[in-house]
Amino acid sequence: MHVLKIKLKDVLKQRNITQRQLESLSGVNQARVSQLCKPGRQEINLGILEKIAAALDITDISELIQFEEVPHIENEPDSK
């Protein structure tokens, strides 16, 4: 099974940018940035992602998000 992983926390760390600085650069509220940095995020607003990517001068979306394989749990019900 694959899940979507948001890599924003890693990107900010690599670029030595705080969530507050990203808020200033992108216009995206720091609380929302914080939510995107937490693992297990279920929904992503594409408009927010576009603002963040533009502020960080990211043109390849794989710098911000990727599919990550998670191990299948034997007794987990299928989501088919």
N, C-alpha and C positions, 0 to 999 in steps of 0.2 A: 504494500500500500504506500502511496506517496501523499505527502502533505506539503502545503505551500509554506515556505519559511521566509520570513521577512528579515533581511540582514541589516536593517538600519542601525541597530546598536553597534554592530561591527564596523560599519562604514563611518559612523561618527567617531568611534574610538581611533580608527586608522587615520582619520583626518584631524584628530585632536579638536573636535567641535563639540560643544555642549548642546544639550537639548534647547536651552534658552537661546543660544546663538543661532541654531537652526530656525527657531521661531522667528527671530529677527530677519533672517535671510529669506525665509520662505513665506512668512505670513501665516503659517500653520501653528495653531495654539500649542504651547508646550505640553499641555495635558494630553492632547491627541498624539503628539510625537512620542510621549512616554508610553502610551498604549501600544503604539506600533513597535516599540522596542521590547515589549514583553513577549515571551514565547507563547505560542498557542493562540494567536490572534485568529479569529474566525472570519472577520469581514475586512475588506480593504476598499476604501474609497479611492477610485482611480484618479479623481481630481486632486486629492490630497497627495497621492503618490507622484503625480505630474509636477505639482508645485515643489515637492521635496527634491525630485530629480533635477528640475531646472535650477533650484537654489544651489545644489551641489555639483552642477555641471555634469550630470550623469546622462549619457546618451544610450547606454546599454542597460536595459531593465534588469538583466541578470546580476548587475552589481547590487541591486536592492532586494530582489526576490528570486527564489529558486525552489524547485521541487526537491524534496528530501525523502528518501525512503525510510519508512519506519517498519520495524519488525512486526510480522503478523502474530497476534496472540492467539494461541490454540483455541481457547473457549470463547473468543470474541465473536458476537453475532455478525453475520455478513450484512453489509449495507447496500446490497444489490436491490 
